[in-house]
């Protein structure tokens, strides 16, 4: 009895120490924080490096600690992004990806529909509920583009390249019911390559406030509130259902609708694109127009807009912001061929002009006052190269509130 009692005590001690170390390791994670405070010099914003997060509630305050700062409290509104130092995002291998209208992506598989929501088993997150009107579509192949369709119908694309238009009635784990001119038809999901859901986009000068959580498995989800404490991140999905995940699964957190607003969080009120040799090149959020990562002067950028020359974008900003910051650049993939001129207009008046952008040029921060401005326009124009590889990047395009 003494022998087994000793083993039991030893085992309990080992578990207690192990759990203590695990909890300790959660608090020892180091994060880099980008604030919404403008920086002096070549950077857009002031950054706090290698800090520990003690507690964070959204909306509310974040409590951080570092050797240089000690304990510090910051309003969440003054945070733009929080990134795990040395985080490596490895996309999960899954049967499907659920693509949301705000750009979020969830790997996993559908489980059903109920009360206007798609019930989806997301890798690493478990069961989430997403309103139909928040979903752009589903895809089996990650490279397939799922647009924010404005059509009044849904489109079903099969593995043999044929497609059918109509309306998705419900989706299950292995099949869906699709209403078309053929009536209601039950179709095995194994025959489907991707689905595009139609809907009406609403343009706004102010994005929906919340936080975008990006996980190490590549999943991303917008949430209206969360609580970060004791090694757990507790949040709600778009349908208001509670989810809890370990902090160690989080790669970064972006604040949406705070003091600083990425231009990619707004929907353009007007897009005018002159086709290049009959080939339309749609704009890309946080990607080069080719679909590859934004890369300029040898550096990769996480945020920005990728366009082809002869593209004009107009945004309604409603006089809500103090200034606009951006780094106009030619994407490195353009090589020696691409060349462009760029213009920024505020209520139709040119406030910045940049000529002869070429790949490899050092990109610098452009700061444009926009107090009272209702419409912001970005123009990328060909500069004598007939549009060949005219791949313009509007890097780190961000609006800052008053």
N, C-alpha and C positions, 0 to 999 in steps of 0.2 A: 504493500500500500504506500509505503514511504517512497519507494522507487517510482511508482506511477504518479504519485502526487508531485514528486520533484520534476518529472517530465512535463506534467500538466502546467506547473508554475513556469517552467522554462519556455514551454510553448506559448503560454499567454504573454510572457515577457517579450518573446520574439515578435509576436503579432503586434503587441503594443508599440514596440520600437519601430517596426516596419511601417505601421499605420502613421505613426508620428513623423517618420521620415517622408512618407508619401505626402502627408499634409504640408510638411515643411517645404517639399519640392514645389508644391503648387504656389506657395507664396514667394518662392525664389525665382519664378519665371520673370524674365526681364523683357520690358516692352519699350518701344520707341513711340512717342506721342507727337503728332503734328497738331499744333494749336491753330486757332483762327487769328492769332496775333501777327500782323504783318512784320516781316523781317527786314533788316537793313542789309543791303548787299545783294548777292546773286540769288538768294533763296526767296521763295514766296512767303513762307511762314516760319515762325519760331518753332523749334523742335526741342523736345525733352527726350534725352537718350538714356537707355538702360535704367528705367524706373520699375519699381514693383507696384502693383495695384493692390491696395489693401481692401477697398470696397468701392463699388460703383453701382449707382442706381440711375436708371433713365426713365423719365426725365428727373433730373436731380443733380447730384454732385459726384465727382470722382475723387477718391482719396488715394494719393500716390506717395511713394517714398523713394528717395535715392540718397546716395552719399553726399551729393552736392547740394540737394534741396532740402533734405530732411523730410518731414511730413508736410504735404501741401494739398489743399483742396481747390478744385477748379470746377466752375459750372460746366455741365455737359455741353451747353450751348457754345462754349468757347473751344470745344474740341472738334477737330476735323476728322482725324483718323488715329487709330491705335493699332500698332502692328507688333506681333511677337518677334523679338529679335532672332534672326537666323531661321525664321519659319520656312519650311519647305512644303508647299501645297502639292499633293499628289492626287489627281482626280481618281475617284473611286470607279472601279469597273462595275457597271450595272446594266441591267436589261434596258432601262429607259432613262431619259432625262426629262423632267418636267421644267419647261421654260416659262418663266413668268413675264408679264408685260413690262415690269420695271427692270428687266435684265437679270434677275436672280435665276439660279439654276439648281435643281435638286436631283441628284442621281438616286435611282431606286426603281420602284414599280408601282403602278396604280392598284388600288384595292377595291374601289367602288365609288359611288357618288351618293350624296345625301344632302337634302335641304340646300341645294344650289352650290354645294362644295364638292371638289374632287378630294377623295381620301387617298393619300399617297404615303407609301412606306419609304421614307427618305433614309439613305444610308447614313448611319451614325446618329440620326436624330429620332428615329422611330416614326410613329404615325403623326402626320401633319394634315391639317384641313385647309384647303385653299379655295376661295370662292372662284367659280367659273370665270367671272368677269376679270379676274386678276391673272388668268392663264393665257399665254400666247399659243401654247401647244405642247405636244410631246414628240420626242424623237428617239429613234433607236440608234442612229448614227450621230455622234457628237458634232461632226462637221456640217451637218445639214442646217441651213439657215432657217430659223423660225421667225418670220416678221410679225410686227404688231399689226395684223390685218384689220382694215376698216370695213371689210366686206360684211354684208348682212347674212353670210352663210359660213359654214365650216367646210374645210377641205380635208379629204382623206387620201393619202398617197400610199400606194401599195408597193410591194417589193419588186413587181414587174414593171414599174414606172407608170402604170395607169393611175388615174385618180377619180374621185367621186366627190361631188359637192352636195351639201345638204345641211344636216344638223346632228351633232352628237347628242343622243338622248341620255345614255349612261355608259360608263366605262367600268369594267371589272378587271380582275387579275389576269384573265385569259381571253376575254372577249369584250366587244363593245356593241351597243345598239346604235345604228345610224339610220336617220330618217332622210330619204331622198325621193326622187321621182319613182323609185322602185318600191316605196313604202318603207316600213320599219324592217331593217335587216340586221340579223345578228352576224357579226364578222369576227373570226378568230384574230386576236392581236398578232399572232405569228405571221399573218399575211400583210401586216401594216408596217410601213417604214417610218412615216411620221404623220402627225395631225396638226393642222393649223386651225385655230379657233378664231372666228371673226368677232368683231366688236367695235365699239366707238371710242376713239381716243379723246380724252379731255385735256386740252392745253391749259396750263396754268403758269403764272409767274412765280408761284410758290410751291415747292415740292411737298409731298406728304411727309410730315415730320416723323422721325423714327430713327432706328439704327439698322444698318446692314451688317449682319454677322457673316463672315467668311470662315469656313472651317477647313482644317488641314486636308480633308478628303475632297475639296473642291466645291462642296455645297455652299450656297449663299442664300440668305433669307432676311427679308426686311421685317422688323418687329416694332410695334409702337411702344413697347416698354420692356425692360429687363432688370434683373437684379444679379449682381456679381459679388458673391461672397462665399467663404468657406469652401473654395475649390469648385463651386458649381455656378453655372450660368443658367438662371431661370428666366424664361422668356415666354411670349405668347406668339402663336402663328397668326397668319392674316385673318383667320376665322375666330381668333380669340381663345384658342385652346392652349393649355399650358404645356410647356416642354422644359426639360431639364437635362443639361449635358455637362460633362466635366470641362473645366477651364482648359485642360491640356489639349482639347480638340479644336480650340479656337486659334485661327491664324491672324485675323485682324477684325477690327470693328470700325465701320465708317458711320459718322453721324450725318443724317440726312435732314436738311431743313434747319440747320443751326445757323450760327453767324456767318459761316462760309458755306457756299452752295456750289457743288460741281455743276458745270453747264450740262453735263450728261444726265443730271437728275431732272432737267426740264425738257419738255417736248417742243420742238420748233413749230412755230405757227405757219411757217412757209419754208419749203425746200425747193430751190430751183437748180436743176442739174442738167447741163447740156451734155448729151451723150457723147462718148468718145468712140468714133467709128461705129456708131450704132449700138454700142455696148454701154448700158447704164451701170454706173457704179454707185450703189447706195452708200450713204454715210454709215460709219461704224462707231459705236460707243466703246471707248477704251481699247480700240484695235486700229491698226492701219487699215486703209480702205481695201487691202488685199485679204484681210482677215487675220494677218499675223500680228504679233505684239508690236506696239508703238516703239520704234527705235530711231533715235536721232543722235548724231555725233557720237556714235558708239555706245549710247546709254539707252536702257529700256525704261519706259515710263508706264506707270499703271493707269494713269488717268489722261483722258483727252479724246478728241474726235478725229477720226481718219476720214478724209474726203479726197476726191479726185478734182483736179483743176476744173474751172468753170462751174463751180458749185457755190451757191449763195444760201446761207442759212439765216433765218430771222427768228428771234425769240422775243416773246412778250415778257418784259421784266417789271413793268408796272411802277417804276419809280421807287422800288423797294431797296435798291442797293447803292452803296457808296462808290465803289469802283470795281472794275473788271481786270483780272490778271490772266495772262496767257503767254505761252512760248510758241510762236509760229515757227514751223520748221518743215524742211523737206525730209521725208522718211528715208532712212539709209538704204532701203530696198530700191529706191529710184536710181541708185548708182550715178553715173556721170550724165544720164539723159535728162532726168527731171529738173525742171526749173519753173518757178511760179512767182507771181506777185500776190501780195495779200493786202486786204483792206479791212478795217474795222469801222463801222458806222454806228453812230448814236442818233436815233430819230432821223435817219437819212443823211446826216452830216458826217463826213469822213473825219475821224479822230486819230487814226493811225494808218500809215502806209508803209509797207515793207516790200522792197523790190529785189528781184533776182535771188529768191531762196534757192539754195542748192544743197544736195546731200553732203554731209560732213561739216557744214557751217556750224559754228558755235551758236546755240540758241540762247537768247537772253529773255529775261522777264519783261513783258510789256505791261505797264499799269495805265489804265484808262479811267478817268473819273466818269461815273455814270449817274451821279445824283440827279434825281428827277427825270431820268431817261425812261421812256416807255418801251422803245423797241431797240434791240441790239442786233446788228447784222454783221456776219462774218462772210467775206468773199475771198475765194481762192481763184486766181485768174492765170491762164496760160501766159508764159513769158517767151514766146517765140519758138517753142519746141513742138508745136502742133499737138500738145496734150500727151506726148509720149512719156509714160511713167510719171505723170504729174501727181504724185502721191503726197499730199500736204497733210501734216499733222498739226492740229491745234492742241498743244500739249498743256496739261495742267490748267485747262480752262476753268476758271472759278470766279464766282461773284461773291462779293463781301458786303454784308449788310451794314446799314448805318449804325 
